[in-house]
Amino acid sequence: MARTIIIETAKSLMESGMDMTIATGRSQRRPKTRGAVSRAHGPGATGKVSGMLPSLLPAERKVGEFILKNAENAIGMSVGEVAREAGVSEATVIRFCRAANFLGFADLKIALARELVTPIAGAIHEAITEKDDVAALAGKVFEANISTLKDTLAVIDPRSVERAIGILDNAGRTLIIGVGTSAPIAFDAYTKLMRLGLPVTLQTDGHLQMMEAALLKKGDAILAISHSGSTKDPVETVRVGRNAGARAVAVTNSLLSPLAKASDVTLVTSSKETRFRSEALASRIAQASIIDLLHVALGLRRGERALTSIRKIEDVITAKQY
């Protein structure tokens, strides 16, 4: 069954900063389209790629051929994943995008998304059709979320979880970060770990989180949450924090993402249904479940220290209830 997406994907990709453009001498010589995303009329993304193949360098041609054969899958892949599948470097993928007159990798994915888009049913949820009644809709939406949890459970690496628990439990201070749709999950992580008595702070602003990261030191930690793992703010914040001596734990959907590569430990979610929809609930359910796992495991590990903090909080919270 063909996968479907919505035009909103374009807006989400632009706002999330997923494009990792690499400046090269060759790309600088090509004229750039004004605006964040190319608006060229004429053939669709696959038509442009097909037409450019004969004039591309051999390595770039590999990327084009892969895109043409795997257009739907490519929309949900990172630069690193496309590079690996095509047998080239990440820089080659970016050069290919420029050669094909896209502003970058995100621009290419947006163009593919527009070409493959189907009517309103697919715009809301990729598994549904316009003929589905409410019962069918409920079944498909809930099953997609259940599937995400099962898939995430299947890819959880207990050793990585143990390492993450050790880093967070022993940290002098932990900075929790997340932007966009990952921000609510970052807030959830903050409230959960704070209740256990862990010294945690939260930042969802790109500038402020980098400022805090610069003030971290050896023995501190960063917990970074990003579904794509390609959003610039958390990746750059993790790099700043690690340069300052802190260790980083990432919660993301891709082991090949820039965030995963920049972190000490990566806890991977698996959200197939949301590859084209960064706003989807399934990705947040997977992230929240990873955070809940860390919360429970840390609570057990801290034992009486956690109970003492929980009781203190319960004593003051009761005054807020009728």
LUMTOR-620373 format. One line per 8 residues: number of its first residue (from 1); their letters; for each residue x, y, z of N, C-alpha, C. Coordinates in steps of 0.02 Angstrom, whole numbers, padded with zeros to 5 digits. Example, Ala and Ser with C-alpha at 12.3 -4.5 7.8 and 13.67 -1.06 7.14 Angstrom:
1> as> 00660,-00284,00390,00615,-00225,00390,00660,-00165,00390 ~ 00642,-00112,00354,00684,-00053,00357,00645,00002,00394 $
This chain:
1> martiiie> 00042,-00060,00000,00000,00000,00000,00044,00062,00000 ~ 00029,00106,-00045,00070,00167,-00050,00065,00209,00012 ~ 00121,00235,00034,00122,00279,00092,00103,00349,00070 ~ 00069,00387,00114,00048,00454,00097,00070,00503,00149 ~ 00074,00566,00130,00098,00618,00175,00061,00682,00162 ~ 00078,00736,00197,00044,00799,00189,00093,00855,00174 ~ 00066,00908,00146,00109,00965,00129,00139,00995,00192 ~ 00105,00984,00250,00131,01011,00313,00201,00985,00327 $
9> takslmes> 00219,00928,00297,00286,00902,00306,00338,00953,00287 ~ 00325,00990,00234,00373,01040,00212,00386,01091,00266 ~ 00332,01116,00297,00339,01166,00349,00376,01137,00409 ~ 00360,01074,00427,00393,01042,00484,00468,01034,00473 ~ 00486,01012,00413,00557,01002,00397,00594,01067,00400 ~ 00565,01121,00373,00598,01186,00373,00609,01211,00444 ~ 00557,01203,00488,00561,01229,00555,00608,01187,00599 ~ 00613,01122,00584,00655,01080,00626,00729,01084,00610 $
17> gmdmtiat> 00745,01118,00555,00816,01127,00537,00850,01062,00518 ~ 00813,01017,00484,00841,00952,00469,00893,00953,00414 ~ 00896,01007,00375,00943,01009,00319,01014,01021,00343 ~ 01058,00974,00330,01128,00980,00350,01170,00997,00289 ~ 01163,01057,00262,01198,01076,00201,01272,01082,00214 ~ 01311,01053,00170,01384,01057,00175,01409,01100,00118 ~ 01441,01155,00134,01464,01201,00082,01524,01172,00046 ~ 01520,01172,-00020,01577,01150,-00060,01588,01201,-00114 $
25> grsqrrpk> 01647,01199,-00143,01661,01246,-00197,01612,01237,-00253 ~ 01594,01174,-00267,01550,01161,-00323,01480,01189,-00310 ~ 01455,01179,-00249,01388,01202,-00233,01384,01278,-00233 ~ 01437,01310,-00214,01437,01383,-00211,01433,01414,-00281 ~ 01454,01377,-00331,01453,01404,-00399,01384,01399,-00430 ~ 01340,01357,-00401,01273,01350,-00429,01227,01405,-00403 ~ 01183,01431,-00443,01136,01482,-00420,01088,01452,-00369 ~ 01073,01491,-00317,01028,01468,-00264,00959,01497,-00275 $
33> trgavsra> 00908,01456,-00259,00840,01480,-00263,00825,01521,-00201 ~ 00789,01575,-00208,00772,01615,-00150,00723,01579,-00105 ~ 00728,01593,-00040,00683,01562,00008,00714,01500,00038 ~ 00679,01472,00088,00705,01414,00124,00699,01351,00083 ~ 00650,01349,00038,00638,01288,-00001,00628,01308,-00073 ~ 00654,01267,-00119,00647,01284,-00190,00574,01281,-00210 ~ 00554,01326,-00254,00484,01329,-00276,00480,01320,-00352 ~ 00532,01290,-00381,00535,01285,-00454,00476,01246,-00481 $
41> hgpgatgk> 00446,01272,-00536,00392,01235,-00568,00422,01188,-00620 ~ 00380,01149,-00652,00404,01102,-00701,00400,01031,-00674 ~ 00447,00987,-00693,00442,00917,-00672,00448,00910,-00597 ~ 00418,00855,-00571,00422,00841,-00500,00493,00821,-00480 ~ 00500,00802,-00416,00566,00785,-00390,00598,00727,-00428 ~ 00560,00674,-00439,00588,00616,-00474,00605,00633,-00546 ~ 00564,00677,-00577,00578,00698,-00645,00643,00737,-00649 ~ 00653,00782,-00601,00715,00821,-00599,00775,00776,-00589 $
49> vsgmlpsl> 00769,00728,-00543,00825,00683,-00529,00841,00641,-00590 ~ 00789,00615,-00622,00799,00573,-00681,00833,00612,-00737 ~ 00811,00674,-00747,00839,00714,-00800,00912,00734,-00788 ~ 00932,00737,-00723,01000,00757,-00706,01050,00700,-00708 ~ 01026,00638,-00705,01071,00580,-00699,01130,00580,-00748 ~ 01117,00591,-00813,01172,00587,-00861,01229,00636,-00848 ~ 01213,00693,-00817,01264,00745,-00807,01298,00742,-00739 ~ 01279,00693,-00699,01307,00688,-00631,01372,00649,-00630 $
57> lpaerkvg> 01413,00662,-00580,01473,00622,-00569,01452,00552,-00547 ~ 01494,00501,-00557,01475,00432,-00541,01448,00423,-00470 ~ 01481,00452,-00421,01458,00444,-00351,01390,00476,-00341 ~ 01380,00536,-00370,01317,00571,-00364,01262,00533,-00400 ~ 01281,00501,-00456,01231,00462,-00494,01204,00404,-00452 ~ 01247,00375,-00410,01224,00322,-00365,01168,00346,-00320 ~ 01176,00406,-00295,01125,00435,-00251,01060,00444,-00289 ~ 01064,00473,-00350,01005,00484,-00391,00969,00419,-00406 $
65> efilknae> 01007,00368,-00423,00976,00304,-00439,00941,00274,-00378 ~ 00973,00282,-00320,00941,00257,-00259,00876,00294,-00245 ~ 00877,00361,-00252,00817,00401,-00240,00760,00380,-00286 ~ 00775,00369,-00350,00724,00350,-00398,00693,00282,-00382 ~ 00734,00236,-00356,00709,00169,-00340,00675,00167,-00272 ~ 00689,00215,-00228,00664,00212,-00160,00636,00280,-00137 ~ 00596,00311,-00180,00572,00379,-00167,00534,00383,-00101 ~ 00487,00337,-00089,00447,00340,-00028,00490,00331,00034 $
73> naigmsvg> 00534,00282,00032,00577,00269,00090,00625,00327,00103 ~ 00649,00358,00049,00698,00411,00056,00671,00470,00096 ~ 00605,00481,00092,00575,00538,00128,00586,00531,00204 ~ 00588,00470,00228,00596,00460,00300,00667,00444,00321 ~ 00715,00450,00277,00784,00432,00293,00826,00494,00308 ~ 00879,00484,00346,00926,00538,00359,00979,00538,00304 ~ 01020,00590,00305,01075,00594,00256,01120,00533,00263 ~ 01135,00515,00325,01179,00458,00337,01151,00393,00311 $
81> evareagv> 01085,00384,00319,01053,00322,00297,01054,00318,00220 ~ 01039,00373,00187,01042,00372,00113,01113,00359,00089 ~ 01162,00391,00122,01231,00381,00103,01252,00308,00110 ~ 01231,00278,00165,01249,00208,00177,01217,00162,00124 ~ 01153,00173,00110,01118,00130,00062,01144,00140,-00009 ~ 01165,00200,-00025,01190,00214,-00093,01264,00198,-00100 ~ 01297,00185,-00044,01368,00169,-00046,01413,00228,-00059 ~ 01393,00287,-00032,01432,00348,-00042,01440,00384,00025 $
89> seatvirf> 01474,00441,00024,01482,00480,00085,01423,00528,00094 ~ 01415,00553,00155,01362,00602,00168,01372,00665,00127 ~ 01435,00685,00119,01450,00745,00079,01427,00735,00007 ~ 01432,00674,-00019,01410,00660,-00087,01335,00669,-00094 ~ 01298,00648,-00042,01225,00656,-00044,01207,00730,-00048 ~ 01241,00771,-00009,01228,00843,-00010,01247,00873,-00078 ~ 01304,00851,-00106,01325,00876,-00172,01274,00856,-00225 ~ 01247,00796,-00219,01196,00774,-00266,01135,00820,-00263 $
97> craanflg> 01114,00837,-00202,01055,00880,-00194,01067,00947,-00229 ~ 01126,00975,-00220,01142,01038,-00252,01145,01031,-00328 ~ 01175,00975,-00351,01181,00963,-00423,01112,00958,-00455 ~ 01064,00931,-00419,00996,00922,-00445,00953,00984,-00432 ~ 00985,01039,-00411,00952,01103,-00401,00903,01104,-00342 ~ 00919,01065,-00290,00884,01070,-00227,00929,01109,-00179 ~ 00899,01144,-00131,00939,01183,-00085,00977,01140,-00035 ~ 00955,01079,-00026,00987,01033,00020,00946,00970,00026 $
105> fadlkial> 00963,00928,00074,00930,00863,00081,00857,00871,00102 ~ 00844,00917,00149,00775,00927,00171,00732,00952,00113 ~ 00760,00995,00071,00724,01020,00012,00706,00963,-00034 ~ 00751,00917,-00046,00737,00859,-00087,00680,00818,-00058 ~ 00682,00807,00008,00629,00766,00040,00561,00801,00036 ~ 00561,00866,00043,00498,00904,00037,00470,00897,-00033 ~ 00514,00902,-00084,00492,00896,-00153,00464,00826,-00166 ~ 00497,00774,-00139,00471,00706,-00147,00404,00699,-00112 $
113> arelvtpi> 00398,00731,-00053,00335,00728,-00016,00277,00758,-00056 ~ 00290,00816,-00087,00238,00848,-00126,00217,00805,-00186 ~ 00266,00771,-00215,00251,00730,-00274,00211,00668,-00256 ~ 00222,00641,-00196,00188,00579,-00177,00125,00591,-00137 ~ 00109,00655,-00122,00051,00670,-00080,-00014,00646,-00113 ~ -00061,00623,-00072,-00127,00601,-00095,-00180,00638,-00056 ~ -00244,00626,-00068,-00296,00666,-00038,-00297,00668,00038 ~ -00350,00700,00065,-00352,00720,00135,-00343,00663,00184 $
121> agaiheai> -00367,00603,00168,-00360,00548,00215,-00287,00535,00231 ~ -00245,00532,00178,-00175,00521,00189,-00141,00580,00224 ~ -00170,00639,00216,-00142,00697,00248,-00149,00693,00324 ~ -00200,00658,00347,-00211,00653,00419,-00172,00595,00449 ~ -00171,00539,00414,-00139,00480,00441,-00126,00433,00383 ~ -00064,00410,00375,-00046,00375,00314,-00080,00308,00304 ~ -00109,00278,00356,-00139,00211,00349,-00213,00213,00331 ~ -00245,00271,00335,-00317,00273,00327,-00338,00288,00256 $
129> tekddvaa> -00402,00277,00242,-00432,00296,00178,-00494,00337,00192 ~ -00518,00372,00142,-00577,00414,00151,-00641,00374,00162 ~ -00638,00309,00149,-00697,00267,00158,-00701,00237,00228 ~ -00649,00246,00269,-00649,00218,00337,-00702,00252,00380 ~ -00739,00211,00419,-00785,00239,00468,-00747,00252,00533 ~ -00782,00277,00584,-00748,00295,00647,-00716,00235,00680 ~ -00750,00178,00678,-00723,00117,00708,-00658,00097,00674 ~ -00657,00101,00607,-00596,00083,00570,-00541,00133,00585 $
137> lagkvfea> -00558,00197,00589,-00509,00248,00604,-00478,00236,00673 ~ -00521,00221,00721,-00496,00209,00789,-00448,00150,00790 ~ -00467,00097,00755,-00424,00038,00753,-00356,00053,00722 ~ -00355,00089,00666,-00292,00103,00632,-00247,00151,00672 ~ -00278,00202,00702,-00238,00250,00741,-00208,00216,00802 ~ -00249,00178,00838,-00223,00145,00898,-00173,00090,00881 ~ -00186,00053,00828,-00140,00000,00808,-00072,00029,00787 ~ -00073,00087,00755,-00010,00118,00735,00031,00136,00796 $
145> nistlkdt> -00002,00163,00848,00034,00181,00909,00058,00120,00947 ~ 00016,00068,00949,00036,00006,00982,00096,-00025,00946 ~ 00094,-00023,00879,00149,-00050,00840,00214,-00013,00854 ~ 00208,00053,00863,00268,00092,00879,00299,00070,00944 ~ 00257,00058,00994,00283,00036,01059,00316,-00033,01053 ~ 00285,-00078,01016,00313,-00145,01007,00380,-00142,00970 ~ 00381,-00102,00918,00443,-00095,00879,00499,-00064,00921 ~ 00481,-00014,00962,00531,00017,01005,00557,-00032,01057 $
153> lavidprs> 00512,-00071,01086,00533,-00122,01135,00581,-00172,01103 ~ 00569,-00188,01040,00611,-00238,01005,00682,-00213,00993 ~ 00690,-00146,00987,00757,-00120,00972,00794,-00093,01033 ~ 00762,-00095,01091,00795,-00069,01151,00857,-00112,01167 ~ 00912,-00079,01178,00975,-00113,01197,00984,-00106,01272 ~ 00975,-00160,01311,00981,-00155,01384,01048,-00127,01407 ~ 01102,-00141,01370,01167,-00115,01390,01170,-00039,01383 ~ 01138,-00013,01331,01136,00059,01322,01093,00092,01376 $
161> veraigil> 01039,00059,01395,00997,00085,01449,01036,00086,01514 ~ 01074,00034,01528,01114,00031,01589,01166,00087,01589 ~ 01198,00099,01533,01248,00153,01528,01215,00221,01539 ~ 01156,00230,01510,01121,00294,01517,01101,00305,01590 ~ 01078,00253,01623,01059,00258,01694,01120,00277,01736 ~ 01177,00246,01722,01237,00262,01759,01258,00334,01750 ~ 01255,00359,01689,01274,00428,01675,01228,00477,01712 ~ 01163,00465,01709,01114,00511,01739,01116,00508,01815 $
169> dnagrtli> 01125,00448,01842,01125,00440,01915,01187,00471,01947 ~ 01243,00468,01912,01306,00492,01940,01323,00564,01920 ~ 01281,00595,01879,01296,00662,01855,01291,00714,01912 ~ 01337,00761,01911,01332,00816,01959,01271,00858,01943 ~ 01258,00867,01879,01199,00904,01856,01182,00879,01787 ~ 01117,00873,01772,01096,00850,01706,01053,00903,01673 ~ 01073,00924,01613,01035,00971,01572,00991,00931,01524 ~ 00926,00940,01528,00879,00905,01484,00857,00953,01429 $
177> igvgtsap> 00863,00932,01367,00847,00976,01311,00802,00942,01260 ~ 00762,00983,01226,00719,00960,01172,00684,01020,01142 ~ 00678,01023,01077,00645,01079,01044,00587,01054,01002 ~ 00543,01100,00983,00486,01081,00940,00441,01030,00975 ~ 00423,00978,00938,00377,00928,00966,00411,00883,01018 ~ 00476,00887,01024,00511,00849,01077,00514,00887,01143 ~ 00496,00952,01142,00498,00992,01202,00452,00965,01258 ~ 00390,00945,01242,00347,00918,01295,00376,00855,01327 $
185> iafdaytk> 00411,00815,01288,00442,00754,01315,00500,00772,01360 ~ 00537,00824,01340,00592,00848,01383,00565,00873,01450 ~ 00508,00908,01448,00477,00932,01509,00456,00873,01553 ~ 00428,00822,01521,00407,00761,01558,00467,00728,01591 ~ 00523,00725,01554,00585,00696,01582,00608,00737,01642 ~ 00604,00803,01636,00625,00846,01691,00584,00834,01754 ~ 00517,00832,01747,00475,00822,01806,00486,00754,01838 ~ 00496,00703,01796,00505,00635,01823,00572,00629,01860 $
193> lmrlglpv> 00626,00652,01830,00691,00645,01862,00699,00692,01922 ~ 00667,00750,01918,00669,00796,01975,00635,00765,02036 ~ 00581,00729,02026,00546,00696,02082,00588,00643,02116 ~ 00636,00616,02079,00680,00565,02108,00738,00597,02147 ~ 00741,00663,02147,00794,00698,02183,00857,00709,02142 ~ 00853,00697,02077,00910,00709,02034,00918,00783,02019 ~ 00979,00809,02017,00991,00880,02002,00985,00893,01928 ~ 00925,00912,01906,00912,00921,01834,00888,00991,01819 $
201> tlqtdghl> 00904,01014,01759,00876,01077,01734,00848,01063,01664 ~ 00804,01108,01642,00770,01099,01577,00778,01161,01535 ~ 00793,01151,01470,00794,01206,01423,00765,01182,01356 ~ 00716,01220,01330,00687,01204,01265,00700,01260,01215 ~ 00736,01312,01236,00756,01366,01191,00826,01352,01165 ~ 00835,01356,01099,00898,01339,01068,00957,01379,01093 ~ 00948,01444,01105,01003,01486,01129,01019,01471,01202 ~ 00967,01467,01243,00978,01457,01315,01009,01389,01330 $
209> qmmeaall> 00989,01338,01292,01017,01272,01307,01091,01269,01290 ~ 01112,01306,01239,01183,01308,01223,01222,01347,01276 ~ 01190,01400,01303,01222,01438,01357,01234,01393,01418 ~ 01182,01355,01436,01189,01310,01494,01240,01256,01480 ~ 01240,01231,01419,01288,01178,01401,01359,01202,01408 ~ 01371,01265,01392,01439,01293,01396,01463,01296,01469 ~ 01416,01296,01516,01434,01302,01587,01439,01234,01622 ~ 01425,01181,01584,01432,01114,01613,01505,01098,01623 $
217> kkgdaila> 01518,01046,01662,01588,01027,01675,01593,00951,01678 ~ 01652,00928,01687,01663,00855,01691,01622,00826,01748 ~ 01587,00772,01734,01544,00742,01784,01471,00761,01775 ~ 01456,00811,01734,01387,00830,01718,01362,00790,01658 ~ 01298,00799,01642,01269,00761,01587,01217,00802,01550 ~ 01203,00779,01488,01150,00807,01447,01104,00750,01426 ~ 01039,00760,01434,00990,00713,01407,00955,00749,01350 ~ 00969,00728,01288,00944,00762,01228,00891,00719,01194 $
225> ishsgstk> 00834,00750,01180,00778,00714,01150,00761,00746,01082 ~ 00764,00705,01029,00749,00729,00962,00728,00670,00919 ~ 00667,00672,00892,00643,00616,00851,00687,00605,00790 ~ 00701,00657,00753,00741,00649,00692,00815,00640,00709 ~ 00838,00672,00763,00909,00671,00779,00950,00715,00733 ~ 00916,00753,00690,00950,00796,00642,00936,00870,00653 ~ 00897,00887,00704,00884,00957,00718,00947,00989,00747 ~ 00964,01048,00721,01029,01078,00737,01037,01095,00811 $
233> dpvetvrv> 00986,01124,00843,00993,01148,00912,01017,01094,00961 ~ 00982,01037,00966,01007,00986,01013,01075,00957,00994 ~ 01088,00950,00929,01152,00922,00908,01209,00970,00929 ~ 01200,01034,00914,01252,01082,00931,01259,01090,01007 ~ 01204,01085,01043,01206,01090,01117,01245,01032,01146 ~ 01234,00972,01120,01270,00913,01144,01345,00921,01130 ~ 01362,00947,01072,01433,00956,01056,01465,01007,01103 ~ 01429,01061,01118,01455,01111,01165,01464,01081,01234 $
241> grnagara> 01414,01043,01257,01418,01012,01323,01474,00961,01329 ~ 01483,00922,01277,01537,00872,01280,01605,00905,01278 ~ 01610,00959,01241,01673,00997,01241,01689,01025,01310 ~ 01636,01038,01348,01645,01064,01416,01660,01009,01466 ~ 01655,00946,01444,01670,00890,01488,01612,00847,01508 ~ 01551,00866,01488,01491,00827,01507,01483,00766,01461 ~ 01444,00718,01484,01427,00660,01443,01355,00667,01419 ~ 01339,00637,01363,01274,00648,01331,01236,00582,01319 $
249> vavtnsll> 01171,00584,01336,01125,00529,01322,01074,00555,01272 ~ 01065,00521,01216,01018,00542,01165,00959,00494,01161 ~ 00899,00522,01150,00839,00482,01136,00816,00503,01066 ~ 00824,00459,01017,00810,00477,00948,00788,00416,00908 ~ 00764,00429,00848,00738,00375,00806,00789,00345,00758 ~ 00850,00372,00759,00901,00349,00710,00970,00345,00741 ~ 00999,00286,00738,01068,00277,00762,01119,00310,00716 ~ 01098,00326,00655,01143,00357,00607,01136,00433,00606 $
257> splakasd> 01094,00461,00650,01082,00532,00650,01141,00571,00680 ~ 01147,00635,00664,01200,00676,00693,01198,00677,00769 ~ 01138,00676,00799,01133,00677,00872,01162,00613,00901 ~ 01146,00556,00871,01172,00493,00896,01248,00491,00891 ~ 01274,00517,00836,01347,00517,00827,01381,00564,00876 ~ 01346,00616,00898,01377,00665,00943,01372,00644,01016 ~ 01332,00593,01032,01318,00574,01101,01359,00514,01124 ~ 01363,00506,01189,01398,00448,01218,01355,00385,01215 $
265> vtlvtssk> 01290,00394,01228,01243,00338,01228,01181,00358,01190 ~ 01154,00313,01150,01092,00327,01113,01040,00275,01128 ~ 00980,00298,01147,00923,00254,01159,00876,00265,01099 ~ 00865,00212,01061,00831,00218,00997,00757,00202,01002 ~ 00716,00246,00973,00644,00231,00965,00633,00204,00895 ~ 00575,00174,00884,00558,00149,00817,00487,00169,00801 ~ 00481,00218,00757,00415,00245,00741,00406,00248,00666 ~ 00388,00191,00636,00380,00188,00563,00325,00233,00538 $
273> etrfrsea> 00271,00237,00575,00213,00274,00552,00226,00348,00547 ~ 00276,00373,00583,00286,00446,00586,00345,00469,00543 ~ 00370,00428,00499,00428,00449,00460,00413,00511,00419 ~ 00350,00519,00397,00332,00576,00356,00297,00630,00396 ~ 00283,00618,00459,00244,00666,00498,00277,00676,00566 ~ 00319,00728,00570,00355,00740,00632,00309,00762,00688 ~ 00246,00780,00672,00199,00801,00723,00159,00742,00751 ~ 00169,00682,00726,00127,00626,00745,00137,00607,00817 $
281> lasriaqa> 00083,00580,00848,00085,00560,00918,00129,00500,00929 ~ 00133,00454,00881,00170,00392,00890,00242,00404,00910 ~ 00274,00453,00879,00344,00467,00895,00351,00490,00967 ~ 00302,00530,00990,00306,00555,01059,00290,00499,01109 ~ 00246,00453,01090,00232,00396,01134,00295,00354,01143 ~ 00333,00344,01090,00395,00306,01094,00446,00342,01138 ~ 00453,00407,01128,00499,00446,01169,00479,00444,01243 ~ 00414,00455,01255,00390,00456,01325,00400,00389,01359 $
289> siidllhv> 00395,00335,01321,00404,00268,01350,00478,00257,01369 ~ 00524,00282,01328,00595,00278,01345,00608,00318,01409 ~ 00580,00378,01414,00588,00419,01474,00559,00384,01535 ~ 00501,00353,01526,00470,00317,01582,00514,00258,01605 ~ 00545,00224,01557,00591,00170,01573,00649,00196,01615 ~ 00678,00252,01594,00733,00281,01633,00710,00301,01702 ~ 00650,00329,01707,00623,00351,01771,00616,00292,01819 ~ 00586,00238,01796,00575,00179,01839,00642,00148,01858 $
297> alglrrge> 00686,00140,01809,00751,00108,01824,00793,00150,01872 ~ 00792,00216,01863,00829,00260,01908,00798,00260,01978 ~ 00732,00257,01981,00698,00254,02046,00718,00192,02085 ~ 00720,00136,02051,00741,00074,02084,00814,00077,02105 ~ 00856,00105,02062,00927,00109,02077,00941,00155,02137 ~ 00905,00210,02141,00916,00258,02195,00884,00238,02261 ~ 00834,00195,02257,00804,00167,02318,00779,00219,02367 ~ 00806,00218,02428,00784,00263,02481,00793,00336,02464 $
305> raltsirk> 00845,00352,02426,00855,00422,02406,00796,00446,02364 ~ 00772,00404,02320,00714,00422,02279,00651,00427,02321 ~ 00642,00380,02367,00582,00381,02409,00580,00443,02453 ~ 00637,00463,02478,00639,00524,02520,00616,00585,02480 ~ 00640,00591,02419,00620,00647,02377,00546,00645,02360 ~ 00522,00585,02343,00452,00577,02325,00407,00595,02383 ~ 00425,00575,02444,00384,00590,02503,00383,00664,02517 ~ 00440,00698,02509,00442,00770,02521,00396,00807,02472 $
313> iedvitak> 00397,00784,02409,00354,00815,02359,00281,00802,02373 ~ 00265,00741,02394,00195,00724,02410,00170,00766,02468 ~ 00211,00780,02516,00191,00820,02574,00170,00891,02555 ~ 00207,00921,02508,00190,00990,02489,00136,00992,02435 ~ 00131,00941,02394,00081,00941,02341,00011,00932,02368 ~ 00003,00897,02424,-00063,00887,02453,-00098,00953,02469 ~ -00059,01005,02483,-00088,01071,02499,-00120,01102,02437 ~ -00104,01077,02377,-00131,01104,02315,-00196,01069,02294 $
321> qy> -00218,01021,02333,-00278,00983,02315,-00336,01000,02361 ~ -00398,00997,02335,-00457,01009,02375,-00478,00945,02410 $
